């Protein structure tokens, strides 16, 4: 980072970045501080502050269509993208590599995205705890999946580690490598407690098994509409089993209706995708 840039106009990029994080906690919408937070994040990125560049690009491009090669982004995002490309070329920052992979996915470049995700894992292994969002520690508590040894929770090795494993699993699943995909989802779910990973793993597990239900429940209670719909479908199937008495039949149907309702709840943020473009 150029030291001169840090002191230009008396702006401290560290302060800009972490103030923007607070403002971005407010919901997008008219009169929201969300837009101001986005501008502050972009300004800190313009000062070559690495955390801001990574957060800004993930925030804006993940909520829009297209990928980093899309010309419509170049006018507003050239500086941030160029900074990201320098980080990716150096190959040492796992968060930069992960975000770059996510941008590749937006453009449909699955093979290149997978290479970036693999590179992020390798970079994190070389760096140890250098990029951990908080001091690394091992949590010896057992997760909701019972005695599974993989349910040991731990601190992420880098900020977007769970995203890395989830997207890596999705790409591998798309390529037909189910075993490697399930392992990626297991890491993100049982070690990093990712709601998305629990859902993806749940879809791969035997239908109506206890482990599948545990995974879908973990995802559903974290707000996954898809997991709620899958649980509703599971309860509907159970309601059709032979030999059920009236009490159990009504119980399954009641849970099916509850999960279905939760799976189709209005989000209230249907227009949120428009906000990043306005904030540029």
Residue pairs with C-beta under 8 A, 6 or more apart in sequence:
1 47
1 48
1 49
1 50
2 48
5 13
5 47
5 48
6 12
6 13
6 47
8 47
11 43
11 47
13 43
13 44
13 47
13 48
13 49
13 52
14 49
16 40
16 41
16 43
16 44
16 47
16 49
16 52
17 40
17 41
17 44
17 49
17 51
17 52
17 55
19 37
19 40
20 37
20 38
20 40
20 41
20 44
20 52
21 37
21 55
22 37
23 33
23 34
23 36
23 37
23 40
24 34
24 37
24 38
24 41
24 59
26 32
26 33
26 34
26 37
27 34
27 269
28 34
28 35
28 269
28 272
28 275
29 275
34 275
34 279
35 275
35 278
35 279
38 56
38 59
38 60
38 275
38 276
38 279
38 280
39 279
41 52
41 55
41 56
41 59
42 52
42 56
42 80
42 279
42 280
44 52
44 56
45 52
45 53
45 56
45 57
45 79
45 80
45 83
46 79
46 80
48 83
50 83
50 87
50 93
50 96
53 80
53 83
53 84
53 87
53 96
54 84
54 87
54 93
54 95
54 96
54 99
54 159
56 80
57 77
57 80
57 81
57 84
57 99
57 103
58 99
58 102
58 160
59 276
60 77
60 276
60 279
60 280
61 67
61 68
61 73
61 77
61 102
61 103
61 106
61 276
62 102
62 106
63 272
63 273
63 275
63 276
64 73
64 106
64 273
64 276
64 277
65 106
66 72
66 73
66 106
66 107
67 103
67 104
67 105
67 106
67 107
67 108
67 109
68 81
68 84
68 100
68 103
68 104
68 106
68 107
69 107
70 107
73 81
74 81
76 280
77 280
84 96
84 99
84 100
85 100
87 93
87 96
87 97
88 96
88 97
88 100
88 116
91 97
91 119
91 123
92 123
92 126
92 127
93 123
93 131
94 120
94 121
94 123
94 124
94 127
94 131
94 157
94 158
94 160
94 161
94 164
95 120
95 131
95 158
95 159
95 160
97 116
97 117
97 119
97 120
97 123
98 116
98 117
98 120
98 158
98 160
98 161
98 163
98 164
99 160
100 116
101 112
101 113
101 114
101 116
101 117
101 120
101 164
101 167
102 113
102 163
102 167
104 110
104 112
104 113
104 116
105 113
105 167
105 171
110 171
110 174
110 175
113 167
113 171
114 168
114 171
114 172
117 164
117 167
117 168
117 171
118 168
120 158
120 164
121 164
124 131
124 157
124 158
124 161
127 157
129 135
129 136
129 157
131 157
131 158
131 159
132 155
132 156
132 157
132 158
133 155
133 156
133 158
133 159
134 155
135 155
136 154
136 155
136 157
137 154
137 155
138 152
138 154
139 152
139 153
139 154
139 155
140 152
141 152
141 153
142 148
142 151
142 152
143 151
143 152
143 153
143 190
143 193
144 151
144 214
144 217
144 218
145 151
145 190
145 211
145 214
145 215
146 214
148 190
148 211
150 186
150 187
150 190
150 191
151 190
152 190
152 191
153 190
153 191
153 192
153 193
154 191
154 192
156 162
156 192
158 164
161 192
162 188
162 192
162 193
162 194
162 196
162 197
165 184
165 185
165 187
165 188
165 192
165 194
165 197
166 184
166 185
166 188
166 194
166 196
166 197
166 200
168 184
169 180
169 181
169 182
169 183
169 184
169 185
169 188
169 197
169 200
170 181
170 200
172 178
172 180
172 181
172 184
173 181
173 200
173 204
178 204
181 204
182 201
182 204
185 197
185 200
185 201
185 204
186 197
186 201
187 197
188 194
188 196
188 197
189 197
189 198
189 201
189 215
189 218
193 218
195 218
195 219
195 222
195 223
195 224
195 227
196 219
196 224
198 215
198 216
198 218
198 219
198 222
198 224
198 227
199 215
199 216
199 219
199 224
199 226
199 227
199 230
201 215
202 212
202 213
202 215
202 216
202 219
202 227
202 230
203 230
205 211
205 212
205 215
206 212
207 234
207 237
208 234
208 237
208 238
212 234
213 231
213 234
216 227
216 230
216 231
216 234
217 227
217 231
219 226
219 227
220 227
220 228
220 231
220 259
220 262
225 262
225 263
225 264
225 265
226 263
227 263
228 259
228 260
228 262
228 263
229 259
229 260
229 263
229 264
231 255
231 259
231 263
232 255
232 256
232 257
232 258
232 259
232 260
232 263
233 256
235 252
235 253
235 255
235 256
235 259
236 252
236 253
236 256
238 252
239 249
239 252
239 253
239 256
244 252
